[in-house]
Amino acid sequence: MNKTHTYRTHNCNEINKSLVGKQVKLSGWVHRKRDHGQLIFVDLRDHFGISQIVSDSQSNIFETLNKISLESVISVYGQVVERSQETINANIPTGEVELEVNNISILSKSANLPLQVNSEEDYGEEIRLKYRYLDLRRTRPHNNIILRSKIIQEIRSSMLEQGFMEFQTPILTASSPEGARDFLVPSRINKGKFYALPQAPQQFKQLIMVSGFDKYFQIAPCFRDEDSRADRSPGEFYQLDVEMSFVEQEDVFDAVQPVIYNVFKKFTKKEVVKDFVKITFKDAMLKYGTDKPDLRYDLLIQDLTDVFKGSNFKIFANNIEKGSIVRGIPGIDCGSRAFADKMNGWAQSQGAPGMGYIIFSDNEAKGPIANALGFEKANVLKKRFNLNDGDALFFSCSTEKEAADLAGKARIKIANEKNIINENQFKFCWIVDYPMFEKNDISGGIEFSHNPFSMPQGGLKSLNEKNPLDILAYQYDLVCNGIELSSGAIRNHVPEIMYKAFEIAGYGQHVVDNKFPGMINAFRFGAPPHGGIAPGIDRIVMLLADEPNLREIVLFPMTGKAEDLMMGAPSNVSENQLKELGINIKKNIKS
C-alpha cells in the first residue's frame, strides 16, 4: 500500500512482527478501550480486522484517546512494537504487536450508541434493523455478508465455466398470476395502469430461449408481496435463475448439481453428501409426510390403512370406511407412557384429535390400539418397522393430505425430541414427478398444483385422455436438510398444450392470451424445448452461515411486517406525486 496515503499504509489485520520498528498509518473505528492509568489501549477495527494501539499518559495523544467515544473513526500514525510475552493475544493475527501512537486525526465522532458493536448481545429486531449499519459492524453479521458475497462470486464463476451467459431481465413488467401477490408500480405516463415488479424472471427467461440463446443465468432479484417467515423474506429475495434450451430433466440436474455441491463443499466444514438422491413426490409424501424431506435421519413413515381396515380398533376402521387413511411413524427409543402422552398433546396442539400409539416393552405391545389389534397384528407392525423393545409406533388417521401432514410433522418432532438429526451434515434430494393438477379442497375444482408453465408428462395426449389428477409434470424441487432450495421444470413450449392445460384448470384461451401475451405469441414462431431451475441464493447462504433466519444474511432486511425501519419505508408520498400518477387515496380504510 502507498506509504504516503492520507488514511492508511496498512489494513488493521496486517501489522505483525515483520513490521516491528517501522512507522505505519492505520484508520478505522474505535472498537474497545482499556484505561490502565498510565497507559491507554484501544482496539482499532476496520473491515479486515483489529489492531491494538497504545499511548502513555506522557503523550499528548493520551487525553484524546481517553475522551474519544466508541465507534468514532480515527486515523493514527506510529511505530509498530512487539508485545511482551504475557500480553500476546493469540486470538487475532495482529496479537503479537501493537502500535505506539504519536499522531492522531479524528475523522468522524460517534454519538451515544443505541447498540454495542463490540458485543454479540441480541438487541431485538426493531433496534437491530433501525440501526442496521451499526449491527453490520458486528463480527457475525459482517462476516455473514462477506460470506454471501463470496458464495455469489463462486456461483457466478461456476456458471460461466459451464458456458452459461449472464443476462439481466426487466424489473418493471406486467402483472401476471404466478402464485403470489405482485408489488405494483403506477405508471405516470399511462395513468390508471400499473407495472409489476417480477415475482421471478419466469417468462423472460423462457423468452430468452425462444430468442435463440442456449444457456442463461442471472443472480436475479425477485419481488413477492408475501408474509415473512424464517426462510422467506418479505418483499424481495435473490435466486440463481437458470434456463437451458434443448434439454431434458436430467440435463438440468447435471448442470446445477455440481454448482450447488461445490459451493457447499467450499464454504462449510460440515459433511456434504455428494449423492443427490431422487425421490418421487408420491414417495416423499408417503415416507416423509412432506415434499421437503430431511434425510439426515432414517425414520420412515408407512401406510397402514390395510392393517386397520376392518380391524377391531373401531375408531380407525370406521374412519377408513369414510375415506380416511392411516400412517405409522416409528418412534425409536420412545417407548414410554410419558413420551406417548407428550406426542398426543402435541398432536392436539396441531389441530388433530390426538395421536394413537403402541408401546413395545417386555416383549409386549401395550396401549389401547395394541389391545384392539391383538398381539399377532401388533407384532407384525413391530417387524414391519424393525422396532425393538423400548420403541414405539405412532399413528395418524385422517384424509390423505391431513394424515400425511401430521405424520410428517410427527417425524420431525420425534427426531428433534430424541436428538437424532445429524447437524454436521448437508444432504440433498431431488423431488420429481409432481402432480400437474390438484383438487381445491373448498371449491372441488381442478387447479394447477405447481408451476402452470410445466410440461405435462405425456404431453397433449395425457391432457386429453387421462384423469387430470393422475397427470404428472416434469416438475422438480431441490431440497437440502428439509428446506426447499429450488423449484424448476421442463417448460411447456407448445401453444396447444398450454391452452389445454389452462382449460383443465378452468381458464379459457382468452385468459392465456391476455395474461401471458408475450410468451404465448412467441411460442407461435418456433420455440425450442427448454427447462430451468432457480435455487434461492438467500437460503443457500442461510444454510452455509448456519443461521436460523434469512434476516441474518441480508444486508438491509425488512421487519416481519415488511417495514424498513432504517429508511422509513413504506412511506407516505406527497399529494403532488399522487396527482401526477392519477391516484386518490381513500382515508380511514381499515386493514
N, C-alpha and C positions, 0 to 999 in steps of 0.2 A: 504494500500500500504506500502511496505517496507520503513521504515524511513531512512535507510542508502543508499537508491537508489542514483545512480550517478546524475540523472537528475531531479527526482521529487518524492515528497511524496504524492502529490495530483494533480488531474487534475484542470484546470483553472476554472471549474464550481463548484468546491467542497468546497472552503473556505467560511465559514459562521460564525455566531455569536458563535456557539459551539466551535470554534477553537480560539476565542479571547485569546490572551496571549500566544499562542503556536507558536513554530517555525516550519515553513513549507518550502518546496522547490518546486518551480514551473518552468516549462520550456515551451517555446512557441515562437511565433512571436511577434515582436513589432508592434502592430496594430495601435495605435494612441498615440501621445504625446501632453502634455499641460504644458508649462513652465509658472509658476506663480511667477517667480522671485526668491523667497526664497524656493519655493517648485517646484518639477517637478513630474508630474503624467504621468504614462504610462499604457495604456491598453494592457495587455498581453493576447494573444489569442492562444489557441490550438484547436484541433478537437472538444473538448467538450464545450468550452465556453470562457468567458473573465473574468479576474480578474484585478482589478486596483492595481498597485504597486506605491509606493511613496518614494521619497528621498528628504531630505532638503539640502540646499546649504552648510551646515557644513560637510556633509558626503563626503567621497572620491568617493562614488558611483554617486554623482550628475553629475559630469562632464562626466562620461561615458555614463549615460542615456541621457544627453543633446546632445551628439555628435552621438549617435548610430542612424543609418538610419532605416526608417520604413521597416518592413518585415525582419530585421535581426533576427536571432534565438539566444535567450539568456536563461540562467538558473539563477534563483535568489533564494536567501535564506533570510529569515527574519521572523519577528513577525507579526501575524495577529492582527490588531487593529480595533476597532469599529469606523465607520464614525460618524461625527456629524450629527444631525438630518437633517440639511439643505443641506447636501451633499449626502444623501442616493439616490442611483439610483434604483428605483423600477422596471426598465425595464430588469434587469438581476438578476439571482439567487444570485450572489455574491455582490449585490449592497449595503448591509448593512456594509460591512467590506472592508478593504484594507490591503496590505502587505507593512510594513515598511522594506525596503531592507537594509541589512547590508553586503551582499556579492553577487557578480555578476560574471558570466562567459559568455563570448561571444563565442557562439558555431559556428556561421556562419554569416558573414556580407553580407548584401544585396547591390547590385548595385542600381543605379537610376532606378526607376520603370517605365516600359512602360505603365502601367495602375495602377490605385489606387485600392488596395484591400479593403480599408475601405470606398469605395464609390460604389453605385449601378449604377453609370453612365454607359451608353452604349458606349463602345469604338469601336463598329463595328466588323463585323465578322473576318476580317483579323487579327487585333490586339488580339482579344479575343482567337482565335484559335491558333495563333502562340505562345502565352504565356498562353496556357490553364491551366498549373499548377498554374499560378497566378490567373487566372479567377476562378478556382475551390476553391481558398481560400476564395472567397467572399461568403457572407452568403447564398444568394439564390441558386447559382449553387451548393454549398457544400451541402445544405440541400436536393436539388433535387437528388443528387447521394446517399445520405443516405436513402431517401425515396425509391429509386429504389432497393437498397439492401434489405430493409425491405419487400417490395412488393414481390420480388422474393422468399425470405425466407417463406413468408406466403403462396404463391402459391405452393411451393415445399412441405411444410408441409401438405397442404390440399390434394394434390395428393397422398402422401404417406398414409395418413389416409384412403383414399378410396381403398387402395390395389394396386395402380399403382406401377410399378417398374421403376426406373430411369436407362436408358442405354445411352451410347454415341455411336453415329454413325460416320462413316468416314468423314473426311474433304476433303481428296483427293479422287476423284471418277471420273466417266466417264461423259463426256458431254452428255446432253440429252435435247430435245426440251420441256421445261417446261414453256414457256411463256415469259421469259426474257433472256437477254444476259448472258452467262456464263463468269466468270473470269477463264481464262485458265492458267495452270501451266505447263511449258515444262518439259518433262522427260529427265534427263541426260542419264540414262541407256538405254532407248528406244528412241533414237534420232528421231525427226520428229513426235513424238506422244505427246499428252497432257493429263494431268489430268484436271478436272474442280472442282472448289470449289462448294459445293452443294447450289443450289438455295433454297432448303429445303430438309429435310431428307425423302422426299416423298416415294421413292422406298424402302429405307432401313427400314422405319417403317412398311411398308406393309410386307416386308420380315421377320421382327421380328415376325409378326403374323403367317406367314407361318412356322416359326421355332418353333411354339408351345407355345409361350408366350401369356399371356391373356390380360394384360393391361400394356402399355408402356407410359412413358412420358420422356421428356427431355427439359431443357431450352436450346434450340438449336440455334447456330449461323447459319445464312443464308447469302448467298452472291449473289448479283444480280447487274450486270453492268447496272444500270438504272440511269436516270436523277433524281435529287433530287427535292423535294417539301416539304412543311411544315410538312406533315405527312409521309414522306418517306425519309429515309437517303440514300445517295449514298453509294454504297459499301456493307455494312453489317448491319444486324439487328438481333434481337433475338426474338424467338417465343416460346410459350409453346406448344411443339409438342406432340400430343396425338394420340394414336391408340388403338383400342379395338377389340377383337375377339367375334364372335357370337352375334353381336349387330344389332339392327335396329336404325333408325334415332333418335327416342325418347330416346334410351339408352344413346347416345352421349350427347344429350341435358341435360338429368338428371345428368350426371357425371360432365359436365363442368359448367352448370349454377350456382350451389351453390358456386363453386370456384370463379367465376367472381363476383357474388353478394357479397359474404363475403369479398373479398379483397377491393371492392369499399366501402362497409359499414364500414370497419375498418379504411380506410385511407382518408376519406373525411368527412366534416361536412355538405355537401350538402345532399339533399334528394336522396335516391337511391330507385327507384321503383322496388319492388320485382317481379312483374309480367312481364316476358319476353314474349311479345305478338308475335304471329306467323302471318306473312304476306306473301302471295304468291308473287313470282316475278311479276306475271301479275298484281296483285292488287297494288303492290308497284309502278310499272311504271305508272299505271293509276292514282292513288290517290296522289302520291308524285313526280312523274316525275323522280325518281331515285330508284336504289336498295339499296341506303344508306339513308333511310329517317330519318329525325329529328322529333321525336314525341313530342317534348316539346311544340308544338303549334298545333292548330287544323285546320289550313287551308287545305282543301281537294280539290284536282283537280277533275273535272268531264269531261267525254267525251260528247261533244255537237254536234258531227257530225250529228246526227239525226235532231237536231233543224235547222241547217243551210243547210242541203241537200235540194236543190230545193227552197231555200228561196230567198227573194228579195235582200239580201245582196250578190250581184253577185260575189264579189272577193272571198268569202269563197265558195259559191255554185259552181263556176266554178272549183276551186281547188279541191273540193271534187269529182267532176266528173273525175278528173285526178288522183285520188287515195289519195288525202290528207285527213287528219282528223283535227278536231277542239277540242282543250282542253280549258276549262274555269277555271280560277284561281280567287277565291274570294279575294277581297281587302277590309278588314274591316277598316272603317274609312279612306278610300282612295278616297272618292267621291269629288274630286276637279279637275278642269282642269289642274292646275299646277302639281298635282301628276300624272295625266294621261300622260301629256306631258313628265314628267320625266321618266316614265316607257317606253314610246315609244322610247325616246332617248337611254335609257339603252338597250332595245331590239336590236336596230340598232348597238350598240357597241358590241353586242354578235353575229353579223353577220346575224340577221334576218331583213326582210324588215321593220319591226316595230311591234307594239303590239296594236291590237284593244281593245276597251273598251266600256263599258256602265256605265254611272254615274247615280246613283239613288239619287234624291233630290226633295223636294217639291212634293212628291208623283208622280214624273215623272221619266221616263227613258230618259237620254239625251246622245247625240252623234250620229254620222253617222250610227253606227250599229243599235242602237235603232230605229232611224228613218226608216231604211230599214225594220227591222223586224216588226215594229208596236208595239203598247202598249201592246196588249194581249200576244204576244210571249215574249216580254221583261219582262213582269210581271211574266210569268211562270218561267223564269230564276231566277228572284228575289226570288221567293218562293222556287225553287229547291235548291238554295244555302243558304236559310234562311238569306237573306240580308235585310238591313233596309236603310232608307234614310240616306245619309252620307257615304254609302258604294259604292263600285264599283265592276265591274266584268271585268276581263281582258281575252284576247283570244290569243291562239297560234294556227296557222293554217299552217301545213306543212306535210311532211311524218310522219308516226307514230313515228319513232325514233327522228326526229328533233323537232316535236311538243311536245313530252314528255320531251325532254331535256330542251327546252326553258321554258316550263310550270314549271318544277321542279326548275329551277334557279330563275324564277319569284316568286315562292312561298317563296324561301329563301330571295330574295331581299325585298319583302313586309314585311316579318317577321322582318328583320333587320331594315328596314326603320321605322317601327311602334313600334319597341322595344317590341315585344310580346313574345320573346323567354324566357322561364324560365331558367335563367342562374344558378340557385341554385338547379338544378335537373339533375340526370342521369337517362335516360330512354332507355331501351334496347328492341331490337326486333330481332327475327329470320326471315330471308328471306329464304323461302323454294320454292321448285318446280321450280328450274331454268330450262330453256330450255337446252336440251342436245346439240343441234346444232343451228347455226345461219347462215344466208346468208352473204357472204362477199359483201360489198357494191360496191366494184370495180370490182372484178372478177365474181361475181354472184355465186361462188361456195359455197358448204356447208363446214363449218368448226366447230370445237368444240367451244362452247360458253364459256366454263369454263374449269374445270379440266378434261382432257381426260380419267382419270382413274376412273371416277364416274360410278356407276351402273345406267343404264337407267331404269326408271320405266316401268315395264312390261317385262324386260329382253330381251332375243333374239327375242321373239315374236313381241315386239314393233319395234325392228330394222328391222325385215323382212317385217312387214305389214303396218306400219304407215308412213305417210309423215314425213321425218326427222325433219322438223320444228315444228311438233306437239309433238315430243317426249320430255318428261320431265325427269330430272335426280334427283337422291337422292343426291342433292347438296344443301348446305345451307351456309349462311353467318350470322355472329353475328354482329349487328350494335348498336352503342351507340352514341346518340346525333348527328347523321348524319355522323359518322366516322365508317368505316368498321374496326372491331376489329379482325375478323377472317373469314376464309373460311374453309369449311370441306365437307366431303362427305361419303356416304356409297360406298365402293370401288367395282369396277368390278373385281371379283376374278376368273372368268371363261374364259379360253383362247378363246373359240369360240365366246363369246360375245365381248371380247376385239378386236379380229380380225375383226368382223363385224362392230363394232363402228368406228374403224380406216378406214375400207374400205369406209364407208359412207362419212368420212371426206377426202377421196382422197388418203389414204395411203394403199399400199399393205401389205400383210403378212410379206414380207421381211423387211419392214420398222420397224414393231413392233419387229421382231426377232433381227434386227441389233441395234436398238436404246434402247431397253429395254430387253436385253438378260437375265439378272439375274432374273427379275421379271416374265417374261413370261415362262421361263423354270421352275421356282419354282412352278408356278400355275399348272403345269402338274403333280405334285406329291402330290396333295391334299392340297388345300388352304381353310381355314375357311372363311365364310362370315365375313367381317370386315369393320370398318369405323373409322373415326377420325376427328380431327379438329386441328387448330393451331392458337390460339389467339396471337396477337402481343404484346410482352412484352413492347416494346418501346411506342406503342400507349396507352397502359393501363397506364403506368407511366406518359406520357404526359398529359392525361386527369386528373389524380389524382393530379398532380403537378400544374394543371391549367396553363400550358404553351402552347404558340401558335405554337411552333416548336420543333421537335424531338431533335434538336441540344442541347436544354437546359437540357435534361435529359440523355445524353450520356456522358460518361467520356471523351473520346477523339474523337470527331466527325471530319469528313472531311468537307471541304467547299462545297458549291453548285457545284463547278467544280470538285468534287471528289479528292481534294488535302489535304494532311496532312501537314499543314504549319509548325507544330511543329517538325515533324520528317523528313520533306523534301521528302515525298512520294506523287506520284510515282517518282522514281529517275532513272538516268542512271546507267548502270552497266558496268563493265569492259569488254574489248574485250576478255580476257581470260575466263570470265564467259560465255559469249555468245558462244565462241568457244567450250567449254565443252558441251553446250546444242545443238550444231549444228545449231545455229541461226545466220543469217546475217540480219543486219538492213539496209534497204534502206534509204538513206539520202534524205532530202529535200522533203519529202512527205507532200503534202498539205492536211490538215484535212478537 
